[in-house]
């Protein structure tokens, strides 16, 4: 892990689910030059090859649900070519493919919340985020293509009504041959423009690592997602306890915290940033709290996995020992005070302290006891 974060794009092209329309676009274009059956076979082959390639080489591990749908539709059309009769009217493949794609897009969009929640609830923790992000990106692509699709059919309806069902050749070519592939191509372009614009806006946005229970980094997310997704995946958090002559300095947690609002706890807690070492994370928190970090040297104490209904985190606990309590006379610590062990124990299990603090207390007490005895000796 590096000392500072590298501000790369938050979203890569892997989030452009509209790329899954590519086999459909190829099929529509080819049918103007070769037979419909052959165009379908080639488009289906390209779709299957693209699906295989993207699955094997998708480093982001984000599934392209639009590609799955497109390939599924093309496979069904391929099977239908073996059924005797005119399964698709002559020269109607572009509009048929458009309608065939828009139907599952509409179903996907209408059930978007259930679609996303399905993956958040069913997949194992290390995969659920990738599938949820794929589902969200697919819904964005579905929305775009549905807007264009609806506009297309409005234009067709108005054209037919105004011409009393007798569209001229140029208008027919525009409505039935040019617009269908243009809709899917525009969806790809607009998605990519949206990704570039979003990355530009989020250039200086901080994001945090996603880890397993052993601390191995398995992904990253925007810092705000750590709150939005709550306990769906694990984020590392640094907590710094402050000890003065064997007593613990505690403050009330902010009422803006996601859990344990207003309860007594350590004065310093923050998510570890992506591409940031624990040492750099601790220095950042100290600088934010005290401004000057010279002479402040927290020591690592323990790390453990903590999960409840509001959060899911891997906590790294540090202990900062100070000799002069005046260093704590800062505006952000104005409601804090020093607590002796007996005073703390009299209030344990009374819903007064944060849940994390009560889990850490016995360990921290033994560490402080040992260090204080060492000072005396």
C-alpha positions in Angstrom: 0.0 0.0 0.0 1.2 3.5 -0.8 1.7 6.6 1.3 -0.8 8.7 -0.7 -3.8 7.9 -2.8 -3.6 7.9 -6.6 -6.7 9.6 -8.0 -7.7 7.3 -10.7 -11.1 7.2 -12.3 -13.7 5.9 -9.8 -15.5 4.1 -12.7 -13.9 2.2 -15.5 -15.3 1.2 -18.8 -16.4 -2.1 -17.1 -19.3 -0.1 -15.7 -20.5 0.7 -19.3 -23.0 -2.1 -19.4 -24.3 -0.8 -22.8 -21.2 -2.4 -24.4 -23.3 -5.6 -24.1 -25.4 -4.3 -27.0 -22.4 -4.6 -29.3 -23.3 -8.1 -30.7 -26.9 -6.8 -31.4 -25.5 -3.8 -33.3 -23.3 -6.0 -35.4 -26.2 -8.3 -36.2 -28.5 -5.4 -37.3 -25.8 -3.9 -39.5 -24.9 -7.3 -41.1 -28.5 -8.1 -42.0 -28.4 -5.3 -44.5 -25.7 -7.0 -46.5 -26.3 -10.7 -45.9 -29.2 -12.9 -45.1 -31.0 -12.5 -41.8 -30.1 -16.1 -40.7 -26.4 -15.6 -41.4 -26.4 -12.3 -39.7 -28.0 -13.9 -36.6 -25.4 -16.7 -36.6 -22.5 -14.3 -36.8 -23.9 -11.9 -34.2 -24.6 -14.8 -31.8 -21.1 -16.2 -32.3 -19.6 -12.8 -31.7 -21.8 -12.4 -28.6 -20.8 -15.8 -27.1 -17.1 -15.0 -27.9 -17.4 -11.6 -26.3 -19.1 -13.1 -23.3 -16.4 -15.7 -22.9 -13.6 -13.1 -23.3 -15.2 -10.6 -20.9 -15.7 -13.4 -18.3 -12.1 -14.6 -18.5 -10.5 -11.1 -18.7 -12.8 -9.0 -16.5 -10.3 -7.9 -13.8 -13.0 -5.7 -12.2 -15.1 -8.9 -11.7 -18.3 -6.8 -12.5 -20.8 -8.9 -14.4 -22.3 -7.4 -17.6 -26.0 -8.3 -17.2 -26.8 -6.4 -20.5 -24.4 -8.7 -22.4 -26.1 -11.7 -20.8 -29.5 -10.5 -22.0 -28.3 -9.6 -25.5 -26.6 -13.0 -26.0 -29.7 -14.8 -24.6 -31.9 -13.0 -27.1 -29.5 -13.8 -30.0 -29.3 -17.5 -29.0 -33.1 -17.7 -29.0 -33.2 -16.1 -32.4 -30.6 -18.6 -33.6 -32.7 -21.5 -32.3 -35.8 -20.0 -34.0 -34.1 -20.2 -37.4 -34.3 -24.0 -37.3 -38.1 -23.8 -37.0 -39.9 -24.0 -40.4 -41.7 -20.9 -41.5 -41.0 -17.1 -41.5 -40.1 -16.6 -37.8 -39.2 -12.9 -38.7 -40.8 -11.0 -41.6 -38.3 -10.1 -44.3 -36.1 -7.1 -43.5 -37.7 -6.8 -40.1 -34.8 -8.1 -38.0 -33.6 -4.6 -36.7 -37.0 -3.7 -35.3 -37.5 -7.3 -34.0 -34.2 -7.2 -32.1 -35.0 -3.7 -30.7 -38.3 -4.9 -29.3 -36.8 -8.2 -28.1 -34.1 -6.2 -26.2 -36.5 -3.5 -24.8 -38.8 -6.0 -23.2 -36.3 -7.4 -20.7 -34.9 -3.9 -20.3 -38.3 -2.7 -19.2 -38.7 -5.7 -16.8 -35.3 -5.0 -15.4 -36.0 -1.3 -14.8 -39.4 -1.9 -13.3 -37.9 -4.3 -10.7 -34.6 -2.5 -10.2 -34.7 -2.4 -6.4 -35.5 -6.2 -6.1 -32.8 -6.9 -8.7 -30.1 -5.1 -6.7 -31.3 -6.4 -3.3 -31.2 -10.0 -4.6 -27.5 -9.8 -5.1 -26.9 -7.9 -1.8 -28.7 -10.6 0.1 -27.8 -13.8 -1.8 -24.2 -13.5 -2.8 -21.3 -14.1 -0.4 -19.7 -10.9 1.0 -16.7 -10.9 -1.3 -18.9 -11.0 -4.4 -22.1 -9.2 -3.5 -20.6 -5.8 -4.1 -19.4 -6.6 -7.7 -22.9 -8.1 -8.5 -24.7 -5.1 -7.0 -22.6 -2.7 -8.9 -23.2 -4.6 -12.1 -26.9 -4.6 -11.4 -26.9 -0.8 -10.8 -24.9 -0.1 -14.0 -27.2 -2.4 -16.0 -30.2 -0.4 -14.7 -28.5 2.9 -15.9 -28.1 1.4 -19.3 -31.6 0.1 -19.3 -33.0 3.5 -18.5 -31.1 5.1 -21.4 -32.1 2.6 -24.0 -35.7 2.6 -22.8 -35.9 6.4 -23.2 -34.6 6.2 -26.8 -36.8 3.2 -27.5 -40.0 4.9 -26.3 -39.1 8.0 -28.4 -38.5 5.8 -31.4 -41.9 4.1 -31.2 -43.6 7.5 -30.7 -42.0 8.7 -33.9 -43.1 5.5 -35.7 -46.7 6.0 -34.5 -46.8 9.7 -35.5 -45.3 8.8 -38.9 -47.8 6.1 -39.5 -50.7 8.3 -38.4 -49.6 11.3 -40.5 -49.0 9.2 -43.6 -52.2 7.2 -43.1 -50.1 4.0 -43.0 -48.2 4.7 -46.1 -44.6 5.6 -45.1 -42.4 6.6 -47.9 -39.2 4.6 -48.6 -36.8 7.1 -47.0 -38.8 7.3 -43.8 -39.2 3.5 -43.6 -35.4 3.1 -43.9 -34.9 5.7 -41.2 -37.5 4.2 -38.8 -36.8 0.5 -39.3 -33.2 0.2 -40.3 -31.2 3.3 -39.1 -32.7 4.2 -35.8 -32.7 0.7 -34.1 -28.8 0.2 -34.2 -28.4 4.0 -33.5 -30.3 3.6 -30.3 -27.9 0.9 -29.0 -24.9 2.8 -30.2 -26.1 6.0 -28.5 -26.6 4.1 -25.3 -22.9 3.0 -25.4 -21.7 6.6 -26.2 -23.8 8.3 -23.6 -22.9 5.8 -20.9 -19.2 6.4 -21.7 -19.7 10.1 -21.6 -21.5 9.8 -18.3 -18.6 7.7 -16.8 -16.0 10.2 -18.0 -18.0 13.1 -16.5 -18.6 11.3 -13.3 -14.8 10.5 -13.0 -14.0 14.2 -13.6 -16.4 15.3 -10.8 -15.1 12.6 -8.4 -11.5 13.2 -9.2 -10.7 14.3 -5.6 -13.2 12.0 -3.9 -11.7 9.7 -1.2 -12.5 6.0 -1.2 -11.8 3.2 1.2 -10.6 -0.3 0.8 -12.9 -3.4 1.1 -11.2 -6.1 3.1 -11.8 -9.6 4.4 -11.7 -10.5 8.1 -7.9 -11.0 7.8 -7.3 -7.5 6.4 -6.6 -8.6 2.8 -7.7 -5.9 0.4 -10.3 -7.3 -2.0 -11.7 -4.1 -3.5 -12.4 -0.5 -2.9 -15.5 1.8 -2.7 -16.3 5.4 -2.4 -16.1 6.5 1.3 -19.8 7.5 1.2 -20.6 3.9 0.1 -19.3 2.7 3.5 -22.3 4.4 5.0 -24.8 3.6 2.2 -24.1 -0.1 2.1 -23.7 -0.3 5.9 -22.9 -3.9 6.9 -22.8 -5.4 3.4 -19.0 -5.5 3.2 -16.0 -4.9 5.5 -14.1 -1.6 5.7 -11.0 -1.0 7.9 -11.4 1.6 10.6 -8.7 3.2 12.8 -9.6 3.9 16.4 -7.2 5.8 18.7 -7.6 5.6 22.5 -5.9 8.4 24.6 -4.4 7.6 28.0 -3.2 10.1 30.5 -1.4 8.7 33.6 -3.4 5.5 33.6 -6.8 7.2 32.8 -8.7 7.1 29.5 -9.9 10.2 27.8 -13.4 9.8 26.5 -15.8 12.0 24.5 -19.4 11.7 23.4 -19.8 10.3 19.9 -21.2 12.8 17.3 -24.9 12.6 16.7 -24.0 12.3 13.0 -22.4 8.9 13.6 -24.1 5.9 11.9 -24.4 4.1 15.2 -24.0 4.6 19.0 -24.8 8.3 18.6 -24.0 10.4 21.7 -22.3 7.5 23.6 -19.0 7.8 25.4 -16.0 6.6 23.3 -12.5 7.5 22.2 -12.1 10.9 20.6 -10.5 9.7 17.3 -12.0 7.3 14.8 -11.8 7.2 11.0 -11.9 4.9 8.0 -8.6 4.0 6.5 -8.2 5.4 3.0 -7.5 3.3 -0.1 -3.8 3.0 -0.9 -2.9 4.3 2.6 -0.8 2.5 5.2 -2.0 2.2 8.8 0.9 4.5 9.8 -0.1 7.2 7.3 -3.8 6.8 8.4 -2.9 7.3 12.1 -0.7 10.4 11.2 -3.6 11.8 9.1 -6.1 11.4 12.0 -3.6 12.9 14.5 -3.0 15.9 12.2 -6.7 16.5 11.8 -7.2 16.3 15.6 -4.1 18.2 16.9 -2.7 20.0 13.9 0.9 19.2 15.1 1.8 15.6 15.5 5.4 16.0 16.7 5.9 14.0 19.9 2.7 12.0 19.4 3.4 8.3 18.9 0.4 5.9 19.1 1.2 2.2 19.5 -0.8 -0.5 17.8 -2.8 -2.5 20.3 -5.2 -5.0 18.6 -7.3 -5.6 15.5 -10.6 -7.4 15.3 -13.8 -7.8 13.2 -16.8 -5.9 14.4 -20.3 -6.2 12.8 -23.8 -5.2 13.8 -26.9 -4.0 12.0 -25.4 -0.6 11.1 -21.8 -1.4 10.2 -19.3 -4.0 9.2 -15.7 -3.1 9.9 -12.2 -4.4 10.7 -11.0 -2.3 13.6 -7.4 -1.4 14.2 -7.0 0.0 17.8 -4.1 2.2 18.7 -3.2 3.6 22.1 -1.8 7.2 22.4 -0.2 7.9 25.8 0.3 11.6 26.7 1.8 13.0 29.9 0.3 16.5 29.7 -3.5 16.5 29.6 -3.5 20.2 28.5 -2.9 18.9 24.9 -6.5 17.8 25.0 -7.8 21.3 25.6 -9.1 21.7 22.1 -12.5 22.8 20.8 -13.2 19.4 19.3 -12.6 17.7 22.7 -14.4 20.3 24.8 -17.0 17.7 26.1 -14.4 15.1 26.8 -13.0 14.1 30.2 -10.6 11.6 31.9 -12.1 8.4 33.2 -10.6 6.1 35.8 -11.0 2.3 35.5 -13.3 2.0 38.4 -15.5 4.8 37.1 -15.7 3.1 33.7 -16.5 -0.3 35.3 -19.4 1.2 37.3 -21.0 2.3 34.0 -20.3 -0.8 31.8 -23.3 -2.7 30.3 -25.6 0.3 31.0 -25.9 1.5 27.4 -23.6 4.4 28.3 -20.4 3.5 26.3 -20.2 2.6 22.6 -20.4 -1.1 21.7 -16.8 -1.1 20.4 -15.4 0.5 23.5 -17.0 -2.1 25.7 -15.6 -4.9 23.6 -12.1 -3.3 23.8 -12.1 -2.2 27.4 -10.7 -5.3 29.1 -7.8 -5.6 26.6 -7.0 -1.9 26.8 -7.1 -1.9 30.6 -4.6 -4.7 30.8 -2.3 -2.9 28.3 -2.4 0.4 30.2 -1.9 -1.4 33.5 1.2 -3.2 32.2 2.6 0.0 30.7 2.0 2.0 33.9 3.7 -0.6 36.0 6.6 -0.6 33.6 6.9 3.2 34.0 7.0 2.8 37.8 9.6 0.1 37.8 
